[in-house]
Amino acid sequence: MRVEQVEQMAGTRRETALTLAPKNVFRSGAMGAAEGCGWTNVFQLGVEYAVEMCGACGLLDPRNDTLAVRFMPDGLPARRRFVVIDDAVLREYGDELRAYFKHHAVQVRFVQLKGEEYNKTFAAVETVLEALVEFGLHRREPILAVGGGVVLDIVGFAASMYRRGVPYIRVPTTLLAIVDASVGVKTGVDYVSTTKGALKNRVGSFYAPTAAFLDKRFIRTQDKRNIINGFGEIMKLALVRSPELFDLLEQHGARLVAERFQGSDHVADRVIELSIQTMLEELGPNLWEEKLERCVDYGHSFSKIIEFTSAPPLMHGEAVNVDGLLCLAISARRGWISRDIVLRVFRVMRTLGLPTKDESATPAAMWRALEDAVEHRHGAQRVPLVCARLGSYGFANDITRDEVCAAIDYVEKLHESV
């Protein structure tokens, strides 16, 4: 509930405020009265979390004590950290991490998880919960989540449930997680329904981290495909919100992939900065998604089905990009944007190495995806589309099955013509 809603309710009530909680608890009626009695409790939940990009000293540099001491509470039995980490990250950085914590005299317990989408399950959450019980995590002691988006989502969901909520800190290690999963407050896992099969992110919670600590140095050990996967979410933001970001992708995207975001000219820093700031500008006023028209849902109307049914499987950012081009086709056919814009975006997508179509994107599957989006968005399509120019958007609520078929055909013809 927003602050202004709480204040309005408190100021216009007919009930009687209780003396010891005058801003929160209000009573109406009386015991034994014909109309009965009741109480209303009003509480404003404060949410604040830091998203910080480290500077000259990386997170694993012994001179930087961020991971060792930040948000470590008093009253622990020892200087210690409970770290849930992607097993691939532990293989790559395990020696550095152990040396880092040893340098700072911090005892560390590592819990390894697999970071692929197939592991985003209740079973993975239970692995974390069991380890927390064995460790004896204190109520105000934060969990460190180190890895890509899958690990961050699993740990966030576990943190929201353990003792009904303990703090956690995100340390994203992929480009996709740095610009996407680390920024908001969503947590969760996929769910396999006995009637509808695998459903992406169907179970979860809104639960803010204490902080997200970002270090682009992690990207240098990612393979090319994983870096390109991260561009799927960056492209989304460029199309609906930031012409500057699109220009940077157009001019420097291929080089950013080749350099793994480690160049010295600050272009990589600007791309990450714009991506994170744009996401925060959109998410910040609407963290709990009270407003369901969200431009950051661009590329997420059809992509859930694409991601789960593609063969070989597409990664999340790749599926988002396939969805994004399909939505451009819808915009173009409606006359919302010119074909020149579509061609320009298509060329940049191809230059970056992003997939632009997939055999799983059949008319039947895409219509089923849109039906699921309507359910998720409370009865309306609310599909964000690029409108008029790059960086501008509108919403469609009347996309027809024939329109979806025509958009798929448009994409096919686009590939044949370029």
Secondary structure, 3 states (H helix, E strand, C coil): CCHHHHHHHHHHCCCEEECCEEEEEEEEECCCCCCCEEEEECCCCCCCCEEEECCCCCCCCCCCCHHHHCCCCCCCCCCEEEEEEEHHHHHHHHHHHHHHHHHCCCEEEEEEECCCHHHCCHHHHHHHHHHHHHHCCCCCCCEEEEECHHHHHHHHHHHHHHHHCCCEEEEECCHHHHHHHCCCCEEEEEEEECCCEEEEEEEEEECCCCEEEECHHHHHHCCHHHHHHHHHHHHHHHHHCCHHHHHHHHHHHHHHHHHCCCCCCCHHHHHHHHHHHHHHHHHHHHCCCCCCCCHHHCCCCCHHHHHHHCCCCCCHHHHHHHHHHHHHHHHHHHCCCCHHHHHHHHHHHHHHCCCCCCCCCCHHHHHHHHHHHHHHCCCCCCEEEECCCCCCEEEECCCCHHHHHHHHHHHHHHHHHC
